[in-house]
Amino acid sequence: DQQVKQNSPSLSVQEGRISILNCDYTNSMFDYFLWYKKYPAEGPTFLISISSIKDKNEDGRFTVFLNKSAKHLSLHIVPSQPGDSAVYFCAAPNTGNQFYFGTGTSLTVIP
Amino acid sequence: EAQVTQNPRYLITVTGKKLTVTCSQNMNHEYMSWYRQDPGLGLRQIYYSMNVEVTDKGDVPEGYKVSRKEKRNFPLILESPSPNQTSLYFCASWRGGNTEAFFGQGTRLTVV
């Protein structure tokens, strides 16, 4: 059972515009969410996180929004840059400290 | 520098020949885990460990073994590899609680 879902396998955006990546989860016990970025031939690297006591967390061009009632989070990248082209995974640890990952969204930023 | 180190980065082997992929972390993290990444399936957890000598199955443990004899090391063992274990493997470690996990660079395994 996929506890964290990313329904869009890919997304293309023009440079300078906003990229919005979405993630849904099914486990209402999750209270912490993370986004990871992955370039080819590299391991995933941590990008930004949000605690369930917040509905927004910002770090430079990256903002994560959390809607607990909808069990939905999104990552906004503004403005998008060609170097942002990568696969993005959302993730959540459960109370047993297992990390669950979505299937990833491949973002392409077109110059 | 805080890091998770996997070796080897690339490996081609034949069906049935036992192999071990090593993973080491220098952050004194309690938790470690192995994932495999396959197209369209994202990162699926194979095994994880909560501390030395404490391990448990993840979502796809069949055909794999692990051990955690020391806190820093968490090797992944394929006793009799099969072609369906051809994949990209990642090791990760984290402190536990609401903190981020750190990943190794990955091991591209091909079983022929």
Backbone of each chain as ProteinMPNN parsed JSONL, in Angstrom:
{"seq_chain_A": "DQQVKQNSPSLSVQEGRISILNCDYTNSMFDYFLWYKKYPAEGPTFLISISSIKDKNEDGRFTVFLNKSAKHLSLHIVPSQPGDSAVYFCAAPNTGNQFYFGTGTSLTVIP", "coords_chain_A": {"N_chain_A": [[0.843, -1.184, 0.0], [0.696, 2.088, -0.995], [1.792, 4.634, 0.866], [2.571, 7.2, 0.558], [2.058, 9.32, -2.093], [2.793, 10.337, -5.391], [1.33, 11.648, -8.004], [1.969, 12.683, -10.449], [4.147, 11.861, -12.855], [5.888, 13.399, -14.321], [6.895, 16.787, -15.101], [6.95, 19.782, -16.895], [8.347, 22.99, -17.132], [8.634, 26.448, -17.921], [11.627, 28.345, -17.719], [11.929, 30.639, -15.037], [9.265, 30.652, -14.435], [6.669, 29.393, -12.185], [7.07, 26.299, -10.506], [5.091, 23.614, -9.531], [4.867, 20.973, -7.457], [3.21, 18.067, -6.498], [1.923, 16.078, -3.752], [0.419, 13.375, -2.111], [-0.829, 11.813, 0.867], [-1.658, 8.939, 2.867], [-1.608, 8.12, 5.487], [-2.713, 9.248, 8.447], [-1.246, 9.615, 10.702], [1.23, 10.574, 10.128], [3.49, 13.15, 10.853], [5.438, 14.754, 9.926], [7.079, 15.956, 7.107], [8.997, 15.643, 4.138], [10.9, 16.934, 1.394], [12.852, 15.691, -1.219], [15.531, 16.015, -3.509], [16.746, 14.722, -6.536], [19.45, 14.182, -8.596], [20.53, 12.655, -11.686], [22.575, 9.749, -11.307], [23.29, 10.371, -8.741], [22.795, 10.338, -5.146], [19.636, 10.869, -3.416], [19.049, 14.16, -2.154], [18.376, 16.108, 0.708], [15.885, 18.619, 0.696], [13.787, 20.389, 1.7], [11.655, 20.67, 4.558], [8.619, 20.082, 6.489], [6.753, 20.503, 9.418], [3.852, 19.036, 10.909], [2.554, 20.859, 12.48], [2.65, 23.191, 11.225], [1.537, 25.065, 8.321], [2.95, 25.952, 6.252], [6.213, 26.294, 4.919], [9.133, 28.031, 4.243], [12.016, 28.395, 2.166], [14.151, 30.228, 0.748], [13.876, 30.042, -2.678], [12.142, 27.978, -2.506], [9.123, 26.63, -1.333], [7.112, 24.865, 0.874], [3.873, 23.622, 1.187], [1.338, 22.548, 3.384], [-1.605, 20.742, 3.645], [-3.465, 19.502, 5.918], [-6.042, 18.494, 6.296], [-6.778, 17.65, 3.804], [-4.832, 15.842, 3.375], [-2.504, 16.449, 1.892], [0.376, 17.711, 0.303], [2.454, 20.257, -1.12], [5.104, 21.364, -3.231], [6.516, 24.378, -4.029], [8.355, 26.057, -6.448], [9.912, 28.972, -7.045], [11.581, 31.639, -8.636], [11.592, 29.161, -11.234], [14.538, 27.428, -12.222], [16.933, 26.297, -14.692], [18.776, 24.571, -13.44], [17.223, 23.384, -11.542], [16.11, 21.201, -12.625], [15.385, 17.932, -12.104], [14.669, 14.882, -10.311], [12.06, 14.851, -7.999], [11.256, 13.835, -4.785], [8.707, 13.237, -2.441], [8.485, 12.614, 1.072], [7.877, 10.808, 4.138], [8.367, 10.086, 7.569], [7.355, 7.333, 9.61], [5.951, 6.552, 12.897], [7.492, 4.514, 13.697], [9.896, 5.122, 12.715], [10.407, 4.497, 10.054], [11.056, 5.485, 6.782], [8.896, 6.651, 4.293], [8.542, 6.92, 0.831], [7.429, 8.81, -1.999], [6.713, 8.109, -5.507], [8.079, 9.828, -7.068], [8.597, 12.832, -9.008], [9.559, 13.941, -12.092], [11.103, 16.819, -12.87], [11.424, 19.161, -15.42], [13.022, 22.019, -16.363], [12.694, 24.384, -18.706], [14.926, 26.243, -20.604]], "CA_chain_A": [[0.0, 0.0, 0.0], [1.514, 3.284, -1.139], [1.349, 5.584, 1.875], [2.893, 8.527, 0.042], [1.815, 9.201, -3.531], [3.0, 11.453, -6.296], [0.57, 11.179, -9.164], [2.495, 13.231, -11.702], [5.507, 11.356, -13.065], [6.762, 14.403, -14.925], [6.399, 18.158, -15.175], [7.83, 20.695, -17.641], [8.043, 24.383, -16.807], [9.551, 27.43, -18.502], [12.505, 29.059, -16.792], [11.365, 31.86, -14.496], [7.888, 30.448, -13.987], [6.524, 28.61, -10.965], [6.89, 24.843, -10.571], [4.31, 23.111, -8.398], [4.91, 19.516, -7.387], [2.195, 17.644, -5.534], [2.117, 14.824, -3.028], [-0.688, 13.007, -1.229], [-0.485, 10.741, 1.787], [-2.846, 8.265, 3.395], [-1.461, 7.842, 6.915], [-2.975, 10.477, 9.21], [-0.3, 9.701, 11.814], [2.43, 11.291, 9.699], [3.505, 14.522, 11.371], [6.623, 15.441, 9.416], [7.173, 15.656, 5.688], [10.237, 16.144, 3.555], [11.104, 16.853, -0.049], [14.202, 15.39, -1.633], [15.857, 16.268, -4.907], [17.709, 13.725, -6.985], [20.032, 14.278, -9.923], [21.003, 11.353, -12.182], [23.856, 9.233, -10.823], [23.569, 10.839, -7.385], [21.778, 9.995, -4.172], [18.709, 11.957, -3.081], [19.513, 15.112, -1.141], [17.297, 16.789, 1.406], [15.615, 19.95, 0.168], [13.005, 21.191, 2.626], [10.717, 19.856, 5.337], [7.56, 20.797, 7.183], [6.105, 19.807, 10.514], [2.392, 19.104, 10.775], [2.004, 21.993, 13.236], [2.681, 24.346, 10.326], [0.957, 24.808, 7.012], [3.837, 26.507, 5.231], [7.611, 26.505, 5.288], [9.801, 28.674, 3.114], [13.478, 28.434, 2.189], [14.578, 30.817, -0.519], [12.915, 29.877, -3.785], [11.356, 26.77, -2.26], [8.103, 26.711, -0.29], [6.266, 23.679, 0.977], [2.56, 23.866, 1.784], [0.719, 21.339, 3.91], [-3.045, 20.783, 3.913], [-3.672, 18.266, 6.682], [-7.398, 17.951, 6.123], [-6.79, 16.984, 2.501], [-3.654, 14.954, 3.342], [-1.854, 16.88, 0.659], [1.404, 18.736, 0.39], [2.973, 20.671, -2.415], [6.368, 22.089, -3.255], [6.527, 25.443, -5.018], [9.689, 26.582, -6.764], [9.717, 30.246, -7.744], [11.335, 31.225, -10.018], [12.256, 27.918, -11.616], [15.788, 27.594, -12.956], [17.323, 25.045, -15.353], [19.444, 23.709, -12.471], [16.221, 22.701, -10.717], [15.702, 19.988, -13.343], [15.767, 16.782, -11.286], [13.518, 14.138, -9.803], [11.709, 15.275, -6.649], [10.522, 12.855, -4.005], [8.224, 13.599, -1.113], [8.734, 11.524, 2.009], [7.388, 10.982, 5.508], [8.711, 8.996, 8.48], [6.279, 6.96, 10.526], [6.357, 6.567, 14.302], [8.522, 3.496, 13.851], [11.094, 5.639, 12.064], [10.581, 4.077, 8.67], [10.767, 6.541, 5.825], [8.13, 6.279, 3.12], [8.784, 7.842, -0.265], [6.591, 8.763, -3.183], [7.344, 7.545, -6.695], [8.907, 10.853, -7.674], [8.176, 13.637, -10.152], [10.705, 14.442, -12.847], [10.894, 18.21, -13.28], [12.3, 19.716, -16.456], [12.885, 23.463, -16.512], [13.12, 24.693, -20.077], [15.534, 27.594, -20.664]], "C_chain_A": [[0.884, 1.243, 0.0], [1.019, 4.331, -0.164], [1.641, 7.026, 1.473], [2.833, 8.438, -1.481], [2.132, 10.484, -4.263], [2.409, 11.029, -7.626], [1.06, 11.716, -10.495], [3.918, 12.745, -11.907], [6.449, 12.415, -13.616], [6.066, 15.75, -15.006], [7.427, 18.984, -15.947], [7.376, 22.12, -17.4], [9.059, 25.281, -17.494], [10.39, 28.069, -17.39], [11.848, 30.359, -16.343], [9.938, 31.711, -13.991], [7.86, 29.61, -12.71], [6.393, 27.121, -11.296], [6.12, 24.429, -9.336], [4.296, 21.591, -8.465], [4.003, 19.08, -6.239], [2.462, 16.267, -4.945], [0.904, 14.589, -2.136], [-0.239, 11.881, -0.298], [-1.757, 10.163, 2.397], [-2.8, 8.084, 4.916], [-1.618, 9.138, 7.724], [-2.04, 10.64, 10.415], [1.003, 10.399, 11.414], [2.391, 12.715, 10.247], [4.729, 15.311, 10.891], [6.803, 14.991, 7.985], [8.421, 16.311, 5.119], [10.144, 16.079, 2.038], [12.592, 16.621, -0.306], [14.321, 15.662, -3.124], [16.906, 15.259, -5.324], [18.134, 14.014, -8.424], [20.452, 12.878, -10.369], [22.373, 11.011, -11.621], [24.258, 9.799, -9.46], [22.485, 10.332, -6.437], [20.822, 11.149, -3.933], [19.318, 12.875, -2.025], [18.314, 15.855, -0.573], [17.139, 18.211, 0.891], [14.922, 20.835, 1.203], [12.048, 20.273, 3.363], [9.647, 20.732, 5.948], [6.991, 19.905, 8.274], [4.597, 19.989, 10.397], [1.769, 20.226, 11.603], [2.021, 23.267, 12.394], [1.91, 24.03, 9.061], [1.824, 25.357, 5.88], [5.244, 26.602, 5.787], [8.358, 26.981, 4.052], [11.31, 28.618, 3.276], [13.935, 28.936, 0.827], [13.511, 30.675, -1.578], [11.938, 28.728, -3.556], [10.384, 26.987, -1.095], [7.309, 25.417, -0.301], [5.001, 24.071, 1.718], [1.978, 22.525, 2.229], [-0.76, 21.59, 4.197], [-3.406, 19.471, 4.597], [-5.036, 17.659, 6.447], [-7.501, 17.196, 4.807], [-5.682, 15.943, 2.382], [-2.851, 15.213, 2.067], [-0.76, 17.882, 0.98], [1.911, 19.057, -1.003], [4.268, 21.44, -2.217], [6.291, 23.11, -4.38], [7.959, 25.924, -5.205], [9.483, 27.842, -7.614], [10.958, 31.13, -7.571], [12.092, 29.939, -10.331], [13.494, 28.224, -12.455], [16.175, 26.265, -13.6], [18.018, 24.062, -14.399], [18.492, 22.996, -11.528], [15.736, 21.416, -11.38], [16.271, 18.769, -12.617], [14.5, 15.989, -10.995], [13.3, 14.549, -8.346], [10.845, 14.202, -5.985], [9.959, 13.521, -2.763], [8.357, 12.371, -0.223], [8.146, 11.846, 3.366], [7.86, 9.816, 6.347], [7.513, 8.632, 9.335], [6.806, 6.91, 11.955], [7.409, 5.501, 14.589], [9.827, 3.876, 13.183], [11.423, 4.952, 10.754], [10.209, 5.245, 7.776], [9.979, 5.98, 4.653], [8.311, 7.359, 2.062], [7.714, 7.698, -1.334], [7.375, 8.225, -4.359], [8.162, 8.566, -7.472], [8.234, 11.566, -8.838], [9.42, 14.197, -10.813], [10.398, 15.833, -13.378], [11.916, 18.597, -14.334], [12.008, 21.202, -16.567], [13.521, 23.848, -17.844], [13.674, 26.109, -20.146], [14.81, 28.498, -21.668]], "O_chain_A": [[1.718, 1.423, 0.888], [-0.073, 4.87, -0.346], [1.026, 7.959, 1.99], [3.481, 7.582, -2.085], [1.786, 11.577, -3.816], [2.942, 10.144, -8.294], [0.621, 11.262, -11.551], [4.819, 13.183, -11.191], [7.66, 12.346, -13.408], [4.839, 15.849, -14.982], [8.627, 18.898, -15.685], [6.185, 22.427, -17.455], [10.224, 24.907, -17.632], [9.914, 28.297, -16.278], [11.282, 31.091, -17.155], [9.456, 32.537, -13.217], [8.901, 29.173, -12.22], [5.7, 26.737, -12.238], [6.449, 24.84, -8.223], [3.778, 21.003, -9.413], [4.033, 19.656, -5.152], [3.125, 15.421, -5.545], [0.422, 15.514, -1.482], [0.635, 11.09, -0.651], [-2.798, 10.82, 2.435], [-3.839, 7.914, 5.554], [-0.751, 10.011, 7.683], [-2.044, 11.682, 11.07], [1.793, 10.773, 12.281], [1.379, 13.406, 10.122], [5.014, 16.399, 11.392], [6.697, 13.804, 7.674], [8.842, 17.381, 5.557], [9.404, 15.271, 1.478], [13.459, 17.254, 0.296], [13.358, 15.556, -3.884], [17.838, 14.968, -4.575], [17.31, 14.083, -9.337], [20.701, 12.01, -9.533], [23.229, 11.884, -11.478], [25.423, 9.719, -9.068], [21.398, 9.946, -6.867], [21.162, 12.298, -4.219], [20.015, 12.42, -1.118], [17.367, 16.184, -1.287], [18.122, 18.92, 0.677], [15.422, 21.908, 1.539], [11.672, 19.218, 2.851], [9.742, 21.96, 5.933], [6.777, 18.709, 8.075], [4.127, 20.985, 9.847], [0.583, 20.518, 11.45], [1.476, 24.295, 12.798], [1.655, 22.865, 8.757], [1.478, 25.241, 4.704], [5.452, 26.94, 6.953], [8.232, 26.412, 2.967], [11.83, 28.772, 4.381], [14.083, 28.164, -0.12], [12.38, 31.13, -1.404], [11.008, 28.537, -4.339], [10.766, 27.459, -0.024], [6.89, 24.937, -1.354], [5.046, 24.757, 2.739], [2.108, 21.511, 1.543], [-1.115, 22.533, 4.904], [-3.625, 18.455, 3.937], [-5.173, 16.436, 6.403], [-8.232, 16.211, 4.709], [-5.61, 15.234, 1.378], [-2.57, 14.304, 1.285], [-0.932, 18.777, 1.808], [1.815, 18.253, -1.93], [4.493, 22.075, -1.187], [6.036, 22.763, -5.533], [8.678, 26.167, -4.237], [8.961, 27.789, -8.728], [11.363, 31.357, -6.431], [13.135, 29.674, -9.734], [13.503, 29.141, -13.276], [15.784, 25.208, -13.104], [17.861, 22.85, -14.543], [18.904, 22.1, -10.792], [15.024, 20.628, -10.757], [17.487, 18.599, -12.529], [13.401, 16.382, -11.387], [14.244, 14.587, -7.557], [9.853, 13.734, -6.544], [10.657, 14.288, -2.101], [8.344, 11.236, -0.7], [7.94, 13.011, 3.706], [7.774, 8.669, 5.909], [6.743, 9.503, 9.741], [7.979, 7.195, 12.195], [8.125, 5.572, 15.587], [10.751, 3.068, 13.09], [12.591, 4.837, 10.386], [9.191, 5.906, 7.979], [10.349, 4.953, 4.084], [8.241, 8.553, 2.354], [7.166, 6.617, -1.549], [8.561, 7.919, -4.235], [8.859, 8.215, -8.424], [7.415, 10.99, -9.555], [10.238, 14.85, -10.166], [9.532, 16.001, -14.237], [13.117, 18.39, -14.162], [10.874, 21.599, -16.835], [14.717, 23.659, -18.066], [12.986, 27.067, -19.793], [15.189, 29.656, -21.841]]}, "seq_chain_B": "EAQVTQNPRYLITVTGKKLTVTCSQNMNHEYMSWYRQDPGLGLRQIYYSMNVEVTDKGDVPEGYKVSRKEKRNFPLILESPSPNQTSLYFCASWRGGNTEAFFGQGTRLTVV", "coords_chain_B": {"N_chain_B": [[33.433, 15.79, 6.971], [29.977, 15.197, 6.823], [28.713, 12.144, 5.823], [27.352, 9.448, 3.82], [28.586, 6.483, 2.719], [28.731, 4.367, 0.023], [29.696, 1.274, -1.421], [30.29, -1.126, -4.031], [30.082, 1.518, -6.591], [29.176, 0.764, -9.057], [28.183, -2.384, -10.328], [28.403, -5.413, -11.978], [27.164, -8.597, -12.177], [26.815, -12.205, -12.093], [24.009, -14.417, -12.217], [23.232, -15.931, -9.148], [25.716, -15.63, -7.891], [27.061, -14.786, -4.928], [26.954, -11.571, -3.369], [28.051, -8.534, -1.787], [27.051, -5.343, -0.801], [28.471, -2.538, 0.497], [27.879, -0.188, 3.177], [28.476, 2.767, 4.862], [28.324, 5.117, 7.528], [29.178, 8.318, 8.907], [28.041, 9.791, 10.918], [27.118, 8.988, 13.321], [24.54, 7.998, 13.434], [21.478, 6.529, 14.565], [19.649, 5.128, 12.99], [19.449, 3.216, 10.031], [19.067, 2.366, 6.562], [18.112, 0.467, 3.65], [17.311, 1.028, 0.262], [15.696, 0.371, -2.859], [15.602, 1.636, -6.139], [13.406, 1.748, -8.739], [12.181, 2.171, -12.087], [9.237, 4.108, -12.19], [8.43, 3.17, -9.745], [9.539, 4.409, -7.614], [11.269, 4.935, -4.497], [11.807, 2.122, -2.738], [11.664, 0.506, 0.353], [13.991, -1.843, 1.575], [15.289, -3.156, 3.79], [15.581, -2.103, 7.202], [17.304, -0.601, 9.99], [17.303, -0.126, 13.457], [19.18, 0.115, 15.356], [22.35, -1.127, 16.58], [22.527, -4.537, 15.902], [19.782, -4.678, 15.627], [17.373, -5.157, 13.355], [14.943, -4.907, 10.694], [12.396, -5.981, 8.396], [11.65, -4.275, 5.384], [9.581, -3.078, 2.785], [10.177, -4.659, 0.567], [11.783, -7.178, 1.082], [12.548, -9.687, 0.121], [14.988, -11.963, -0.917], [17.163, -10.608, 0.001], [19.618, -9.868, 2.533], [20.662, -8.404, 5.643], [22.989, -6.916, 7.958], [23.867, -5.572, 11.175], [26.345, -5.002, 12.78], [28.01, -3.112, 13.744], [27.616, 0.317, 14.641], [28.117, 2.16, 12.577], [28.121, 0.769, 10.146], [26.28, -0.932, 7.595], [25.788, -3.4, 5.825], [24.484, -4.702, 2.73], [23.37, -7.778, 1.651], [23.307, -10.057, -0.974], [22.498, -13.181, -1.342], [22.027, -15.035, -3.37], [21.922, -13.715, -6.147], [19.438, -12.578, -8.504], [18.181, -11.859, -11.83], [15.971, -10.102, -11.484], [16.725, -8.502, -9.45], [18.247, -6.576, -10.438], [18.91, -3.251, -10.281], [18.85, 0.115, -8.907], [20.477, 0.922, -6.021], [20.166, 2.369, -2.798], [21.626, 3.477, 0.193], [20.752, 4.746, 3.383], [20.927, 6.977, 6.192], [19.826, 8.164, 9.394], [19.032, 10.343, 12.201], [16.748, 9.812, 13.584], [13.365, 10.376, 14.754], [11.885, 13.54, 13.898], [13.703, 14.256, 11.616], [16.0, 14.728, 8.857], [16.867, 12.232, 6.437], [20.001, 10.979, 5.312], [21.56, 10.223, 2.284], [23.452, 7.72, 0.513], [25.587, 7.622, -2.449], [24.618, 5.784, -4.203], [24.292, 2.516, -5.716], [24.657, 0.941, -8.669], [23.38, -1.953, -9.728], [23.684, -4.749, -11.786], [22.387, -7.772, -12.722], [23.131, -10.567, -14.494]], "CA_chain_B": [[32.197, 15.999, 6.218], [28.963, 14.192, 7.081], [28.396, 11.436, 4.589], [27.038, 8.034, 3.742], [29.437, 5.964, 1.653], [28.381, 3.044, -0.495], [30.612, 0.667, -2.388], [30.807, -0.3, -5.126], [29.113, 2.379, -7.263], [28.64, -0.012, -10.167], [28.511, -3.797, -10.198], [27.754, -6.365, -12.873], [27.451, -9.924, -11.661], [26.04, -13.273, -12.716], [22.983, -15.025, -11.372], [23.66, -16.903, -8.16], [27.006, -15.344, -7.265], [26.839, -13.959, -3.742], [27.64, -10.291, -3.354], [27.772, -7.634, -0.668], [27.212, -3.905, -1.021], [28.76, -1.962, 1.812], [27.362, 1.143, 3.489], [29.053, 3.277, 6.1], [27.989, 6.514, 7.813], [30.074, 8.894, 9.911], [27.268, 10.762, 11.671], [26.664, 8.34, 14.557], [23.089, 7.866, 13.364], [20.911, 5.27, 15.054], [18.846, 4.45, 11.985], [19.981, 3.038, 8.681], [18.083, 1.689, 5.725], [18.417, 0.213, 2.245], [16.217, 1.218, -0.685], [15.959, 0.173, -4.269], [14.846, 2.542, -6.986], [13.062, 1.182, -10.037], [11.343, 3.118, -12.851], [7.809, 4.12, -11.888], [8.13, 2.62, -8.416], [10.121, 5.253, -6.587], [12.21, 4.331, -3.564], [11.137, 1.122, -1.896], [12.549, 0.106, 1.441], [14.307, -3.269, 1.593], [15.478, -3.439, 5.212], [16.055, -0.976, 7.988], [17.895, -0.954, 11.279], [17.062, 0.9, 14.471], [20.387, 0.221, 16.171], [23.214, -2.302, 16.421], [21.881, -5.842, 16.083], [18.318, -4.559, 15.513], [16.992, -4.905, 11.974], [13.596, -5.345, 10.371], [12.089, -5.981, 6.975], [10.899, -3.192, 4.787], [8.498, -3.48, 1.892], [10.618, -5.619, -0.451], [12.972, -7.806, 1.645], [12.838, -11.023, -0.411], [16.238, -12.119, -1.648], [18.193, -9.766, 0.607], [19.938, -9.969, 3.957], [21.452, -7.288, 6.159], [23.499, -7.086, 9.31], [24.279, -4.307, 11.794], [27.237, -5.387, 13.868], [28.564, -1.855, 14.259], [26.674, 1.4, 14.387], [28.4, 2.903, 11.353], [28.064, -0.051, 8.935], [25.014, -1.637, 7.344], [25.937, -4.015, 4.507], [23.374, -5.395, 2.076], [23.892, -9.038, 1.131], [22.478, -10.824, -1.89], [23.088, -14.519, -1.261], [21.927, -15.662, -4.697], [21.272, -12.674, -6.944], [18.687, -12.945, -9.699], [18.029, -10.69, -12.714], [14.969, -9.137, -11.008], [17.362, -7.634, -8.462], [18.902, -5.493, -11.165], [18.263, -2.031, -9.784], [19.702, 1.137, -8.305], [20.322, 0.755, -4.582], [20.613, 3.479, -1.959], [21.692, 3.349, 1.635], [20.449, 6.01, 4.046], [21.001, 6.98, 7.652], [19.235, 9.352, 10.027], [19.113, 10.358, 13.665], [15.481, 9.402, 14.163], [12.443, 11.476, 14.997], [11.608, 14.401, 12.738], [14.956, 14.754, 11.037], [16.146, 14.236, 7.495], [17.749, 11.111, 6.154], [21.114, 11.249, 4.407], [21.693, 9.104, 1.359], [24.687, 7.472, -0.207], [25.586, 7.973, -3.866], [23.919, 4.773, -4.965], [25.007, 1.389, -6.331], [23.935, 0.424, -9.835], [23.634, -3.384, -9.8], [23.133, -5.489, -12.915], [22.539, -9.219, -12.578], [22.897, -11.171, -15.816]], "C_chain_B": [[31.231, 14.857, 6.497], [28.639, 13.462, 5.789], [28.029, 9.98, 4.838], [27.782, 7.501, 2.514], [29.024, 4.555, 1.29], [29.471, 2.564, -1.434], [30.153, -0.737, -2.749], [29.729, 0.617, -5.692], [28.432, 1.626, -8.405], [29.087, -1.463, -10.009], [27.703, -4.593, -11.203], [28.142, -7.742, -12.39], [26.569, -10.943, -12.38], [25.061, -13.855, -11.71], [23.605, -16.047, -10.424], [24.965, -16.615, -7.46], [26.833, -14.332, -6.134], [27.608, -12.645, -3.819], [27.212, -9.475, -2.135], [28.01, -6.2, -1.115], [27.4, -3.265, 0.352], [28.176, -0.564, 1.939], [27.939, 1.565, 4.824], [28.661, 4.731, 6.275], [28.854, 7.025, 8.961], [29.365, 9.895, 10.82], [26.74, 10.202, 12.994], [25.138, 8.2, 14.607], [22.638, 6.502, 13.853], [20.323, 4.437, 13.91], [19.561, 4.382, 10.65], [18.995, 2.2, 7.874], [18.647, 1.464, 4.337], [17.147, 0.36, 1.419], [16.665, 0.751, -2.056], [15.051, 1.11, -5.06], [14.652, 1.895, -8.34], [12.117, 2.136, -10.758], [9.867, 2.977, -12.499], [7.439, 3.646, -10.501], [8.753, 3.433, -7.294], [11.141, 4.515, -5.751], [11.452, 3.377, -2.652], [12.128, 0.584, -0.874], [12.736, -1.411, 1.462], [14.393, -3.76, 3.042], [15.841, -2.142, 5.913], [16.557, -1.468, 9.337], [17.725, 0.197, 12.252], [18.283, 1.095, 15.377], [21.217, -1.035, 15.928], [22.421, -3.56, 16.786], [20.354, -5.788, 16.029], [17.966, -4.197, 14.076], [15.573, -5.405, 11.752], [13.361, -5.212, 8.879], [11.353, -4.715, 6.591], [9.817, -3.752, 3.897], [8.885, -4.569, 0.894], [11.862, -6.371, 0.013], [13.404, -9.107, 0.973], [14.119, -11.03, -1.233], [17.395, -11.311, -1.082], [18.404, -10.135, 2.067], [20.714, -8.727, 4.346], [22.029, -7.697, 7.507], [23.898, -5.726, 9.849], [25.096, -4.656, 13.032], [27.894, -4.175, 14.51], [27.602, -0.745, 13.875], [26.891, 2.037, 13.027], [28.159, 2.098, 10.077], [26.762, -0.836, 8.815], [25.094, -2.274, 5.958], [24.663, -4.709, 4.03], [23.944, -6.616, 1.374], [22.858, -9.675, 0.218], [23.107, -12.201, -1.986], [23.098, -15.204, -2.636], [21.191, -14.699, -5.63], [20.543, -13.24, -8.158], [18.488, -11.683, -10.547], [16.992, -9.678, -12.223], [15.492, -8.266, -9.861], [18.259, -6.582, -9.132], [18.181, -4.2, -10.832], [19.325, -1.039, -9.336], [19.426, 1.12, -6.799], [20.89, 1.956, -3.833], [20.584, 3.076, -0.496], [21.403, 4.721, 2.236], [20.641, 5.862, 5.548], [20.33, 8.237, 8.176], [19.208, 9.182, 11.528], [17.85, 9.803, 14.313], [14.624, 10.609, 14.461], [12.236, 12.286, 13.734], [12.887, 15.07, 12.238], [15.082, 14.169, 9.635], [17.081, 13.036, 7.451], [18.814, 11.55, 5.154], [21.333, 10.0, 3.565], [23.115, 8.959, 0.83], [24.508, 7.787, -1.681], [24.894, 6.95, -4.747], [24.854, 3.706, -5.518], [24.134, 0.861, -7.457], [24.323, -1.031, -9.997], [22.942, -3.976, -11.019], [23.433, -6.963, -12.703], [22.178, -9.867, -13.915], [22.794, -12.696, -15.721]], "O_chain_B": [[31.607, 13.687, 6.42], [28.327, 14.089, 4.777], [28.335, 9.383, 5.87], [27.618, 8.015, 1.408], [28.974, 3.666, 2.139], [30.088, 3.353, -2.149], [29.678, -1.472, -1.883], [28.566, 0.5, -5.306], [27.25, 1.834, -8.679], [30.219, -1.737, -9.609], [26.481, -4.469, -11.278], [29.326, -8.028, -12.211], [25.695, -10.584, -13.169], [25.276, -13.784, -10.5], [24.388, -16.905, -10.83], [25.299, -17.309, -6.499], [26.5, -13.171, -6.368], [28.752, -12.602, -4.27], [26.156, -9.704, -1.545], [29.03, -5.883, -1.726], [26.576, -3.441, 1.25], [28.001, 0.148, 0.951], [27.897, 0.813, 5.798], [28.657, 5.499, 5.313], [29.217, 6.273, 9.865], [30.011, 10.751, 11.424], [25.995, 10.88, 13.703], [24.529, 8.273, 15.674], [23.28, 5.479, 13.614], [20.477, 3.217, 13.866], [20.185, 5.342, 10.2], [18.202, 1.435, 8.424], [19.548, 2.179, 3.897], [16.071, -0.101, 1.8], [17.855, 0.737, -2.37], [13.897, 1.341, -4.7], [15.62, 1.536, -9.011], [11.336, 2.837, -10.114], [9.316, 1.877, -12.507], [6.272, 3.705, -10.113], [8.502, 3.151, -6.122], [11.798, 3.588, -6.224], [10.57, 3.783, -1.896], [13.269, 0.255, -1.196], [11.769, -2.168, 1.379], [13.662, -4.661, 3.454], [16.343, -1.204, 5.294], [16.275, -2.589, 9.761], [17.972, 1.354, 11.913], [18.401, 2.105, 16.071], [20.821, -1.906, 15.153], [21.751, -3.63, 17.816], [19.699, -6.777, 16.36], [18.223, -3.08, 13.626], [15.062, -6.222, 12.518], [14.03, -4.441, 8.19], [10.556, -4.165, 7.352], [9.207, -4.775, 4.21], [8.027, -5.318, 0.427], [12.917, -6.22, -0.604], [14.509, -9.588, 1.224], [14.305, -10.207, -2.129], [18.494, -11.332, -1.636], [17.506, -10.641, 2.741], [21.341, -8.078, 3.509], [21.614, -8.687, 8.11], [24.231, -4.824, 9.08], [24.609, -4.612, 14.161], [28.285, -4.212, 15.676], [26.862, -0.861, 12.898], [25.919, 2.424, 12.378], [28.005, 2.694, 9.011], [26.222, -1.333, 9.803], [24.523, -1.74, 5.007], [23.879, -5.229, 4.824], [24.89, -6.506, 0.593], [21.69, -9.817, 0.581], [24.136, -12.371, -2.638], [24.069, -15.866, -3.004], [19.993, -14.846, -5.872], [20.962, -14.231, -8.755], [18.611, -10.568, -10.04], [17.124, -8.491, -12.521], [14.778, -7.395, -9.363], [18.936, -5.805, -8.459], [16.98, -4.069, -11.072], [20.525, -1.314, -9.379], [18.286, 1.284, -6.363], [21.944, 2.486, -4.182], [19.651, 2.429, -0.021], [21.771, 5.743, 1.658], [20.533, 4.767, 6.1], [20.272, 9.254, 7.485], [19.338, 8.082, 12.064], [17.881, 9.372, 15.466], [15.103, 11.742, 14.425], [12.394, 11.773, 12.626], [13.107, 16.268, 12.416], [14.365, 13.237, 9.272], [17.953, 12.858, 8.302], [18.566, 12.375, 4.275], [21.296, 8.875, 4.064], [23.867, 9.927, 0.717], [23.423, 8.172, -2.117], [24.613, 7.223, -5.914], [26.037, 3.95, -5.757], [23.017, 0.396, -7.231], [25.46, -1.332, -10.361], [21.758, -3.733, -11.253], [24.586, -7.355, -12.526], [21.055, -9.728, -14.4], [22.599, -13.367, -16.735]]}, "name": "protein", "num_of_chains": 2, "seq": "DQQVKQNSPSLSVQEGRISILNCDYTNSMFDYFLWYKKYPAEGPTFLISISSIKDKNEDGRFTVFLNKSAKHLSLHIVPSQPGDSAVYFCAAPNTGNQFYFGTGTSLTVIPEAQVTQNPRYLITVTGKKLTVTCSQNMNHEYMSWYRQDPGLGLRQIYYSMNVEVTDKGDVPEGYKVSRKEKRNFPLILESPSPNQTSLYFCASWRGGNTEAFFGQGTRLTVV"}
